[in-house]
Amino acid sequence: MTDYILLIAIGLMILSAILPGKLSYRKLIGAFGWISFGAHWAYQPIHYMGINDYFNVFLTIMIACFCLMMAYSMIDEYRTGILPVTNLDITSMVTSATAIGSLFYFPFAQLPSLNYWIIATVTDNITWLLGVLGYQVTQDAWNLISYNGYTVEIILACTAIESIALFSGLIVSVRAPAFKLFQAFIVSVPVIYILNIFRDVFVIIAYGEQWFGAESFEIAHHMIAKMGSALALFVIGYAVLKILPQLFDLIDGLVSLSRFRLKGIIDKIAGNR
């Protein structure tokens, strides 16, 4: 069911992105896309609570709230015809970036052949690097790696395809010289992929050697690896911004829009008291 909701969301966002800019109803189409996208993310905490991944529980709830904020903003812009905080059409820019990023991610998530290919490739790369580092591991299946009797299953989330799709969407959605776009791609997508392989290797070693006792996998994967990934993405994001300063206008406008909408909510709550 959630797959159909996601497909509808992406389709509406793409439609909103490709329609001519002066057509006001593209805002309404984009708003329904964000509502559908928010419904998809609002369902995800159930899955992450089941595997005790509370970092992603919090993250997916925040993403769902962001989607609803974007939907509300686009409906308000459709109704009033006013861009509230900047001369830039921030909601349309973010919708386009999200649509492009989704096009990078969705095929790997939904097409069995691509899903198998990327997971199998990452599994092979992890196994190779562990061997180079001197760790005797066995690859029990196309997506299973065992070390010291502890087995880890490589799933789509272990491939960093979400982060790759995010940066790809942001980079492609920016108007800049082709060489600058290529530079931004090189310092983000390949770097994310390589660092992710090292992240997975760390988790397998920590789990296989029980560095943190019985909770080794949870601590290594859900805590240390998550924090390390967040830090790496921050640094990579900074490097991309240095190459594509146009992205700063998008981010700054989005922050301003979020503050404006949050202030509006707070004022309404205070006014109702």
Backbone torsions as a table, in degrees:
resi	resn	phi	psi	omega
1	MET	NA	-46.4	-178.9
2	THR	-65.3	-27.5	177.8
3	ASP	-64.6	-40.0	178.4
4	TYR	-67.5	-39.0	177.9
5	ILE	-62.3	-43.4	179.1
6	LEU	-63.5	-41.2	179.4
7	LEU	-63.0	-42.6	177.6
8	ILE	-62.2	-43.9	-178.8
9	ALA	-60.3	-47.4	-178.8
10	ILE	-64.9	-41.9	179.3
11	GLY	-60.7	-43.2	179.4
12	LEU	-66.7	-39.4	178.9
13	MET	-66.1	-41.2	178.1
14	ILE	-63.8	-43.3	178.4
15	LEU	-60.9	-43.6	178.1
16	SER	-62.7	-36.5	-177.1
17	ALA	-72.6	-34.1	-173.2
18	ILE	-93.1	-13.7	177.6
19	LEU	-68.9	151.0	178.7
20	PRO	-55.6	142.3	-173.1
21	GLY	-61.4	-27.8	-175.2
22	LYS	-84.6	-4.6	179.5
23	LEU	-81.9	114.7	-173.2
24	SER	-67.3	-30.1	-175.7
25	TYR	-71.7	-9.2	174.0
26	ARG	-64.2	-28.3	175.7
27	LYS	-65.3	-41.3	-179.6
28	LEU	-67.3	-39.9	177.0
29	ILE	-63.3	-44.7	178.0
30	GLY	-61.7	-38.0	179.7
31	ALA	-61.9	-44.5	178.0
32	PHE	-65.6	-32.4	174.7
33	GLY	-62.8	-43.5	179.3
34	TRP	-68.0	-36.3	176.9
35	ILE	-62.3	-43.8	178.3
36	SER	-65.3	-40.8	178.9
37	PHE	-63.5	-41.9	178.0
38	GLY	-62.9	-38.5	177.8
39	ALA	-62.6	-39.5	177.2
40	HIS	-61.0	-48.4	-177.1
41	TRP	-71.2	-29.9	179.5
42	ALA	-65.9	-22.7	179.4
43	TYR	-83.2	-21.7	-172.7
44	GLN	-67.1	-33.6	179.5
45	PRO	-55.3	-28.7	178.9
46	ILE	-61.0	-43.4	179.0
47	HIS	-64.8	-45.8	-175.7
48	TYR	-71.6	-29.9	174.6
49	MET	-65.6	-33.4	179.5
50	GLY	-66.0	-24.5	179.0
51	ILE	-111.5	15.6	176.6
52	ASN	59.5	31.9	178.1
53	ASP	-99.2	81.3	-171.6
54	TYR	-76.5	-20.1	173.8
55	PHE	-61.1	-47.7	-179.6
56	ASN	-74.2	-24.8	172.7
57	VAL	-60.1	-50.3	179.2
58	PHE	-63.2	-43.3	-177.0
59	LEU	-63.1	-44.6	-177.7
60	THR	-69.3	-32.8	175.6
61	ILE	-65.2	-42.5	178.7
62	MET	-64.6	-38.6	178.6
63	ILE	-64.8	-41.4	178.7
64	ALA	-61.9	-41.7	178.0
65	CYS	-64.1	-40.5	177.6
66	PHE	-61.4	-41.7	179.8
67	CYS	-61.2	-41.1	179.4
68	LEU	-67.1	-36.9	176.7
69	MET	-63.3	-41.9	178.5
70	MET	-64.9	-41.1	178.9
71	ALA	-62.1	-45.9	179.5
72	TYR	-61.1	-41.8	-179.5
73	SER	-63.2	-42.9	-178.4
74	MET	-69.4	-35.6	176.4
75	ILE	-65.5	-41.9	179.2
76	ASP	-64.4	-40.4	178.6
77	GLU	-68.3	-35.6	175.8
78	TYR	-64.3	-41.2	-176.1
79	ARG	-73.0	-40.1	-174.5
80	THR	-99.6	-24.6	-175.4
81	GLY	72.7	19.1	-176.3
82	ILE	-117.8	134.6	170.4
83	LEU	-88.5	114.7	-164.6
84	PRO	-72.9	-31.5	-169.8
85	VAL	-123.4	-11.7	-174.8
86	THR	-158.4	159.9	176.5
87	ASN	-73.1	-17.7	177.8
88	LEU	-79.1	144.5	177.3
89	ASP	-85.2	78.6	-172.2
90	ILE	-61.9	-44.8	-176.5
91	THR	-62.5	-38.4	178.4
92	SER	-69.5	-37.9	179.1
93	MET	-64.4	-44.7	180.0
94	VAL	-67.6	-38.2	177.6
95	THR	-62.3	-42.7	178.6
96	SER	-63.6	-44.7	179.8
97	ALA	-62.4	-40.3	179.5
98	THR	-67.1	-40.7	178.6
99	ALA	-62.8	-44.5	179.9
100	ILE	-65.2	-44.9	178.5
101	GLY	-60.7	-39.1	178.9
102	SER	-65.0	-35.1	177.8
103	LEU	-66.0	-28.7	175.2
104	PHE	-73.9	-36.9	-173.1
105	TYR	-87.4	-44.4	-169.9
106	PHE	-55.5	-43.8	179.5
107	PRO	-59.3	-37.7	179.8
108	PHE	-71.0	-28.5	-179.4
109	ALA	-81.2	-29.8	-170.0
110	GLN	-112.3	-25.3	-179.3
111	LEU	-92.5	115.7	-175.7
112	PRO	-53.3	-39.5	-177.0
113	SER	-65.4	-44.8	178.7
114	LEU	-70.9	-37.1	177.5
115	ASN	-60.8	-46.2	178.4
116	TYR	-63.4	-43.8	-175.4
117	TRP	-61.9	-48.3	-175.0
118	ILE	-71.2	-37.9	178.7
119	ILE	-67.8	-43.2	179.7
120	ALA	-64.6	-39.1	179.0
121	THR	-64.3	-46.0	178.4
122	VAL	-63.6	-41.1	178.5
123	THR	-60.6	-44.5	178.0
124	ASP	-62.8	-42.2	179.5
125	ASN	-63.7	-40.9	179.0
126	ILE	-64.1	-46.9	-179.6
127	THR	-60.4	-42.4	179.4
128	TRP	-62.8	-46.3	-178.2
129	LEU	-65.8	-39.3	176.7
130	LEU	-61.4	-39.5	177.4
131	GLY	-65.1	-41.7	177.9
132	VAL	-61.8	-36.2	-179.6
133	LEU	-79.9	-3.4	174.9
134	GLY	94.2	13.6	-179.9
135	TYR	-96.5	129.0	-178.4
136	GLN	-86.6	97.1	179.9
137	VAL	-116.3	162.4	175.6
138	THR	-123.3	139.1	175.8
139	GLN	-98.2	99.3	-172.9
140	ASP	-74.1	-24.4	178.9
141	ALA	-156.4	-176.7	-176.6
142	TRP	-62.7	-21.4	-178.5
143	ASN	-135.3	20.5	-179.6
144	LEU	-122.7	129.0	178.3
145	ILE	-125.6	129.5	-179.7
146	SER	-115.9	140.4	177.6
147	TYR	-144.5	122.6	-179.1
148	ASN	55.7	33.8	177.2
149	GLY	85.5	0.5	178.3
150	TYR	-108.0	127.5	-174.2
151	THR	-108.9	136.3	177.6
152	VAL	-118.7	132.7	176.2
153	GLU	-96.8	126.3	177.7
154	ILE	-87.2	120.7	179.6
155	ILE	-115.2	-179.7	-176.0
156	LEU	-59.6	-37.4	-179.6
157	ALA	-63.3	-20.3	179.9
158	CYS	-82.2	-1.9	-176.4
159	THR	-97.1	-7.7	-177.8
160	ALA	66.4	19.9	-177.9
161	ILE	-64.9	-28.6	178.7
162	GLU	-63.8	-47.2	-179.9
163	SER	-67.4	-38.9	177.8
164	ILE	-61.7	-43.4	178.9
165	ALA	-64.8	-39.4	179.7
166	LEU	-60.4	-51.6	-178.5
167	PHE	-68.4	-35.9	178.1
168	SER	-62.3	-43.5	179.5
169	GLY	-63.0	-43.8	179.6
170	LEU	-64.5	-44.4	-176.9
171	ILE	-66.2	-46.7	-176.3
172	VAL	-68.0	-29.0	-176.8
173	SER	-78.3	-9.2	-178.1
174	VAL	-90.7	139.2	174.2
175	ARG	-87.6	110.0	-177.7
176	ALA	-157.3	162.9	176.9
177	PRO	-57.0	146.2	-175.8
178	ALA	-56.9	-37.9	-178.9
179	PHE	-64.8	-38.6	178.2
180	LYS	-65.5	-41.0	177.9
181	LEU	-63.3	-39.6	178.5
182	PHE	-65.1	-43.0	177.7
183	GLN	-59.3	-45.7	-179.7
184	ALA	-62.4	-38.2	178.3
185	PHE	-63.8	-44.3	-176.3
186	ILE	-64.6	-38.7	-177.1
187	VAL	-83.8	-1.0	-179.3
188	SER	-118.1	-68.1	-170.7
189	VAL	-61.4	-53.8	178.2
190	PRO	-62.8	-36.9	-179.9
191	VAL	-65.1	-43.6	177.9
192	ILE	-59.5	-43.8	-178.7
193	TYR	-62.2	-46.7	-177.7
194	ILE	-65.9	-45.8	179.1
195	LEU	-62.3	-33.6	178.7
196	ASN	-66.1	-36.8	176.4
197	ILE	-61.2	-43.6	177.6
198	PHE	-64.9	-36.1	177.6
199	ARG	-61.7	-46.8	179.8
200	ASP	-64.5	-38.2	177.6
201	VAL	-61.9	-43.8	177.9
202	PHE	-58.5	-44.9	-178.7
203	VAL	-62.9	-43.5	-179.0
204	ILE	-65.4	-42.1	179.2
205	ILE	-66.3	-46.4	-179.5
206	ALA	-61.1	-40.2	179.9
207	TYR	-71.5	-45.3	-177.8
208	GLY	-66.1	-33.3	179.4
209	GLU	-97.0	1.7	176.6
210	GLN	52.6	50.4	-178.5
211	TRP	-59.5	-32.1	-175.6
212	PHE	-117.8	27.9	177.8
213	GLY	75.3	-151.4	-175.1
214	ALA	-63.6	-23.8	-179.3
215	GLU	-97.9	24.0	-174.2
216	SER	-57.9	-45.0	-178.0
217	PHE	-65.8	-45.8	-178.2
218	GLU	-61.7	-44.0	-178.5
219	ILE	-68.4	-45.1	-177.3
220	ALA	-68.0	-43.7	-174.1
221	HIS	-85.6	-51.7	-172.9
222	HIS	-78.7	-22.8	-176.0
223	MET	-112.0	-68.6	-173.4
224	ILE	-64.1	-49.2	-178.4
225	ALA	-64.7	-38.0	179.0
226	LYS	-64.1	-45.6	179.8
227	MET	-65.9	-39.6	177.3
228	GLY	-63.2	-40.1	178.7
229	SER	-64.7	-41.8	179.7
230	ALA	-61.8	-42.7	178.8
231	LEU	-64.8	-44.0	179.7
232	ALA	-62.2	-42.3	179.8
233	LEU	-66.1	-33.8	176.8
234	PHE	-63.6	-46.1	-179.8
235	VAL	-65.0	-44.0	179.1
236	ILE	-63.4	-40.7	178.0
237	GLY	-61.1	-40.0	177.9
238	TYR	-62.6	-42.6	179.4
239	ALA	-63.4	-40.9	178.9
240	VAL	-65.3	-39.4	178.8
241	LEU	-64.2	-35.2	177.7
242	LYS	-64.6	-35.1	-179.4
243	ILE	-80.6	-40.2	-177.9
244	LEU	-119.5	78.6	180.0
245	PRO	-62.0	-16.2	177.0
246	GLN	-60.5	-27.6	179.3
247	LEU	-66.5	-27.9	179.8
248	PHE	-63.7	-38.4	178.0
249	ASP	-60.9	-39.8	178.4
250	LEU	-64.9	-47.7	-178.1
251	ILE	-66.5	-43.6	179.3
252	ASP	-62.2	-41.8	178.2
253	GLY	-65.2	-37.6	179.6
254	LEU	-67.5	-40.6	177.3
255	VAL	-63.2	-43.7	179.1
256	SER	-62.7	-41.3	178.4
257	LEU	-63.7	-43.0	179.8
258	SER	-62.7	-42.4	177.7
259	ARG	-62.7	-42.1	-179.6
260	PHE	-61.8	-45.4	-179.3
261	ARG	-69.4	-39.1	179.1
262	LEU	-65.0	-41.3	176.9
263	LYS	-61.5	-39.7	178.3
264	GLY	-62.4	-40.6	179.0
265	ILE	-65.3	-44.7	-179.7
266	ILE	-63.2	-41.9	179.1
267	ASP	-63.8	-38.8	178.9
268	LYS	-66.5	-41.3	179.3
269	ILE	-64.2	-43.8	-179.4
270	ALA	-65.7	-34.9	-178.6
271	GLY	-72.4	-24.4	-179.8
272	ASN	-83.7	-8.5	-178.6
273	ARG	-85.0	NA	NA
